[in-house]
Amino acid sequence: MAQSLVVKTAAQIQSELAQLSLDLGNTLQSGANVAGPVLGALLTRQASLVADLCTLQVSQAAALRYGSGAPLNTLGVDNDLYRNTLTGDEYQKVNGAYVLRLNIKGQPGYTPVKGKDYFDGEDGRDGTVTFLETYPPDNEQGENGDLWIYINVTDKTASHYKKVKGKWRLIGVPIGGSSAVTPTTYTSTYTTTAQDWVAKCGAGTSGAPVTATKTANTQEAADAAAKAEAIAGITCAVFTSTQQSYTVTQADIDTKCGDGTTAFQAITRNNNTATGNTQANANAAGLAAAKAAALAAIVCTVPPPSFNTTYNPGDNISTVTWNALAGVLLMLNLPLSTNTDTNPATMYVFAPDGVTALGQADYNGADTGAVCGIFYNNTLYVKTLTNGNLILS
């Protein structure tokens, strides 16, 4: 099973060539005494990268893979290349399968034996010489086919020459020449909109536009960074509630305690500390907080009826039903009132503290205003029938 070690694309190889230019430039400082193996390694690296890049481009391959074994057909896409680092076999994927193209390593060489002539034939052509110098070539030097690498220690470039028909000719363009590669950058400017304010601070908010400019290695990244910084610059205003008050109603008490179970309690609560993103929202929050505090202060009191007494002093007198705590008595003074209200009426009687419920009198509204006496805690309180709350005092 093949083990994928390295995957290279054309863009990656070009990036490595750019880095190699930096390495050459940094190595070939003015006055540097560079050892042959060091410079040779750099140039070998350059040749290998150029060869790989050319192979990718000629083969129209998207990637070049290196693995220690034969490739799996599941790797890559059609036209991709694969090199077996153990054998030197190079494959290309065609119609979903890898096909062996060539071997870049060659057959194993023979171990030479001293004094043995392995092949006696015609002499081959003279080999070529590669010159590595810090000055440009002279036509008097070298033979046709020789190579000359001129290292310019001033501008930190390397120029390649080949001798053709007795003259040195420049191959390509000099490489290197800078200490850094300046990447392409993109710039974007963003100014916040009304929608940005609402999205961050809530409905009804607004403010002065905020502008930010950012750079990145892609336009999309620059756009996103500029927008993010501009929105981050929005400062949402915080408003504090003005004084808000809420007083409970009988409906509030009935809702909390049950209809008719608890008499009215005069409870008011205030709030001026609630906050909001607008003044209106802050005031609404303050009123809500005041109401919540007022409702929480309601004390539900349901006086248990110790006895139920019905008063009917005469045929022409209305009936009064009295439900009260033990020992709390209601005394009526004849005659009762003679007003014309015929609606039912209820009197809720509270102790002098205004909180303790003592009793409840249900009667005909026509008797409202009739004089009555209420005996509580060894004290007689002379009052009149009242449709509503009656606090003994």
N, C-alpha and C positions, 0 to 999 in steps of 0.2 A: 504494500500500500504506500503510495507516494506521500511524502511529507512536504507540504508547502512551506518553504523557508522565507522567501522574499517575493513580493509582488511589486513591480515597477511599471509606472505609466510614463508616457512621453513627458507629461508635465513634471513628474518627479525627477526624471533624468535631467531635464532642462534646469530644474532647481539645483540639482547636484552640480551641474556644470557651472552655474552661477557661483555656488559656494567654492568650487575649485578655483575659479578666477580670484576669489578673495584669498584663498589659501596661497596661491601663487604670488599674488601681490604682497601679502604679509610676509611670505618667506623671502622674497627677493628684495629685501630692504637695501637701500644704498649702502655699499660697503660690506654687505653680508658675505660671509665665507660659507657657502652652502655645500655640504658634502654631496658627492655624486649620487650615492644611494637615495638620499632624501629627494633630490630633484628628479631622479629617475623614477621614484615611486609616484611623484606627482604627475609626471608626464605619462606614465603607464596608466594611471587612473584616468587621465584625460582621454587617452586613446580608447580605453575600454568603454567609457561613457559615450563617446562619439559613435563608436561602433554599435553599441546597444541602441542609441537613438536612431541611427540610420536603419538598423534592422527593423525597429518598430514601424518607422515611416514607410519603408519599402514594402513591408508585409501587410500594412494597413491594420496592424494589431492594436488592440486597446490596452493590452498589458503583456508584460514579459514576466513569467514566473520561474523561480528557481526551486528545485526540489531534489531530495536525495533518493531518487528512484523514478520509475516510469510514471507518467501523469495519469490521474483519474479523469475519465471523460466528463465527470460532473464538474470539473473545474472550468471556470471562465466561459467565454462565448466564442463563436466561430471567429477565426483569424488570430486568436490569442496564441502567444508563443510560450513554450515550456522548455527549460533546459535541465537535463539531468546532471547534477553537479558531480556525480560519481563517474559517469561514463563520457560526458561531453556531448551526448545525443541531444539534438534540438528538434522539437516537435512543433507542429502547428495544428490547431483545431480546425477541421474541415467537416462540415455537415454533422456536427455534434460529436466527432471522434478525433482524437489526436493522431496525427500521421507523422512518422519520422521523416524529417527533411534532410538533415545532414549531421555530421559529427564534427564539432569544432576542436576536439582534442586530438584526433588522429590515433593511429595505431601506437602501441607501446614501443618505445625505442629499444635498441639492443645495448647490452652492457659491453662497452668496447674492451677488446683484449689488446694489450700492447703488442705491437709488431705485426698484427694481423691486418691484411688489406681486404676489406669486405667487398669492394667493388672496384674493378679496374676498367675504367672507361674513359671517355673523353672528358677533358677538364670542363667544368661548368663555367658559367659567366662570372666575372668578377662581382663580388658583393658590393653593396652600397655602404657608405659611411654616413653616420649622423653626427653632425657637429653641434655642440652645445656651447655657445660663447656669449659673452656680454658685449659683443660688437657685431655689426652687420657683415655679411659675407663679401668677399672680393672674388671677382670672376677668375682670378688666377688660382684660387684654391678649389680643391675637390674635383670630382669627376662627374660626368653626366649621370643623373639618377641619385646623386647624393642628396642628403637632407641637411638643412642648417636651421637650428633653433636659436634665434637671437633674443636674449634676455636684456631688455632695456631697464637698467636699475634706476633710471631717473623717473620715468612715468609708470614703472612697474608693469610692463606689458611683455608678452611673449609673442614673437613673430616667426612664422614657419616659411622656409624657402626650400625650393627644389631646383637643382641644376639641370637645365634643359638646353641642349645644343650650345654648351659652353657658357651659358649665362644663368645666374641665379634669379629665380622668379618667385615673387611672393605668393604664397598659397593662402587664400582667404584673407581674413583681417586679424590684426593683433587681438589677443585676448588679455583679460585683466585690465589694469589701468585705474582701478578705484579701490578704496578700502571698504566700501559698503555698497550694497545693492539697495537702491531707493525703490521701495514698492509703490505701486500705483495706489493712490488714495482717492476716496470720493468724499465729497462734502455735501451736507444737507442742513437746511435751516427750517425750523418748524415754529409756528406761532399758534398759541392756544386759541381755541374757538369758544363760543358760548356753550356749545355742547360739551366741551371738555370740562368747563366749570360745573355744569349741572351733573355730569357723570361723577365727578370727584366730591363735590360739596353738597349736592342735593338740589331738588327742584326749587326754583325761585332765587338761586344764587347767581352772582355774576362778579366780574372783576376785570381789572386791566389785563390786556393780553400779555403773555409771557413768551419770550422768544429765546430759542437755544440753537446753537450751531455745533454740529459734531462731524468728525471725520472717521472713516472706517475703510476697510479693504474691499468692501462692496457697497453699491449704492443702497441696496436694501438694508444693510446693517447701519449705514449712516442715517437713513431715514428713520429707522426704528429708534436709534440712540438719541437723535435730536428730539423726536416726539416725547420719548420717555423723560428726558431731562426737562423739557418745557413743562410737561404736566406735573413733574415733581416740584417745580417752582411755584405752582399754584398754592397759595396759603388760604385755606378756608377760614372765613371770619366766624367768630363765635360770639353770639349775642346772649345777654343775660335778661331774664324776664323782669319786667316791671312788677310792682306790687300787685299780686292777684289774690282775691279773697273768695271763699266759698262758704255759704251757710247751709246747713242741712235743712231739708224740707220734711214734712210729714211723710211724703211719698218715699223719700230716701229711707226713713225709719221703718215704714211698712215693708219696703222692699227687703231690708236687712233682717228685720225681726218678725215680720208677718203682720198682715193687716189687723189693726186694732189691738195689737198685743202690747205695744209700748207707746207711751205718751210722747208728745213733742219735746224735744230737747234743743235748746238754743245753743248750737255748736257752730263756731266759725273758725276757720283756719286760713292762714295766709302763706304765700310763698313768693319770694323774689330772688331765688337762687337758681332756678332751672335755666338751662341753656338750650340754644338751638342755632341752626345755621342761618336763620333770618329772625328779625325781631318778632314777626308774627308767630313763627314756630316756637320761639322761646316763650312768648306770652302764653301760647296754648299749652306748652309743657308746664308752665308755672301754675296755670289754672287747674290742670289735671292733677298736679301734685297737691295743691291745696284741697281739692275735692277728695282725693284719696285719704288725706290726713283727717279731714272732717268726718268722713264716713267711718274711718277706723275708730274714731272717738265715740261713736254711738254705743250706748250701753243698753242692751236689750233687757227689759225687766217685765216679766209677766207675773203679776200678783196672783198667787193661788187663791181661788175663792174659798174662804173659810165658811161662809154661809151666804145664802141668797134670801133676801128679805123683800117682800113685795108690800108696798104701802098703798092702801086705797081708802083714804079717810072717809069717803062718802060717795054716793051714787053719782054726783056731779063732778067728781075730782078724778084726774088722770091717775094712772098707775105708774109708780116709780119702782124700778128694780135696782137693788143695791147689792153689788158684789164687792166684798172688801176683806181685808185681813182681819183676823180675830181681834176683837177689842176695839175696832174702828166702827163707830155707830153713826148713822144718819138720822137726824130728827127733822121733821117737817113742821112748818108753822102754817096753820090754816088761817084764811083760805090761801090756795095757791094762786099763781098768776092767772090772769084772764086774757093774755094776748091771743091773737088769732092764728099764730103759727101752728100748723098741724103736722109738721114734719117731725120724724123721730130725732131726738137729741141725745147726746152722751156727754157726761161730765167726768173727766179724769182727775182724780184727787191725788195730790202729791204732798209729802211731808214738807216742812219748812226748808229742808235742804234742796228742794226742787228736783230731786233725783229719785227718792224712794217713793214708789207707787203704793198708795194705800187702798184705793178702791175705785169703782166705776159705777156711775148711776146712769141708767137708761130710762128715758122718760119722753113724754110728748112735748114737742117744741112749744106748745101753748103754755107750758108751765115754766119756761125759762124766766128767771128773775124772781121766782118765789123764794121767800126767806127759808133758810134751812140751817140746821146746826150740825156740826161734825165734831164728834167726841174722839180725841186721839191723844194718847200719852198723858192722860189725866187732865186734859185741857179741852174746853168747849170753844170751838171756833164758829162764830155766827157768820154765815155767808149766804149767797143766793145761788139757786140752780144756774149753772153756767154751761153753755154748749161749747165744750172745749176743755182746756187744762185749767185746773184750779190748784194753786199752791197755797197751803195753809200758812197764814202769817198773822 
